[in-house]
Amino acid sequence: MANLFDQTNAPEGEPQEIIAGDLLQFKITSLVSDYDPSSYTLTYTARINGQQDEIQFTASDQTSYYLVSVASNVTGTWAPGEYSYQQEIIRNSDSARLVLKRGSFKVLADLDNNAVDNRTHAQIMLAKLESLLHGKADKDVANYTIAGRSLTKLSFQEILDARNFYKAEVNREKAELDAKYGRKGSSTIQVRF
């Protein structure tokens, strides 16, 4: 494997996933023939879908390609989530701008950061529902009234149905990851003769 800290080994094109706290480095060579790096500046603007805060980064001029390099301490401040971005070219002579491309990338949480819960929504809900089922037998009161206010709890069957739904979601997510990374899932049966 090539040394990815070396800018000459930077991958071509925008990444689909970025780990917060990693050096982000990639190059764009396809634009150089139409937009000479000495006369144009390549920039990116991105934001998490549905939010106002945006991040921006600019490519440096490397003559034969544009190089995007964002330091680890900068990407470490990016919130995990799905980002939409636009690739912009700016003419240096008058600051005229054109949006050349739009896309998306995902910022993944850094596993070194202990404050981040890396579980998916389905995994969190499954754990909560299983915990609720565990304590349900001890305090099985369906509804009660205190000072004129009443509260109705979910029935055992409703909790069980919700747990089964989220368990299926967790299994689906695991199967998608297994397929993405070429791992054999639990539904694969291997036989050797």
Secondary structure by P-SEA (a helix, b strand, c coil): cccccccccccccccccccccccccccccccccccccccbbbbbbbbcccccbbbbbbbcccccbbbbbbcaaaaaaccccbbbbbbbbbcccccccccccccbbbbbccccccccccccaaaaaaaaaaaaaaacccccccccccccbbbbcccaaaaaaaaaaaaaaaaaaaaaaaaaaccccccbbbbcc
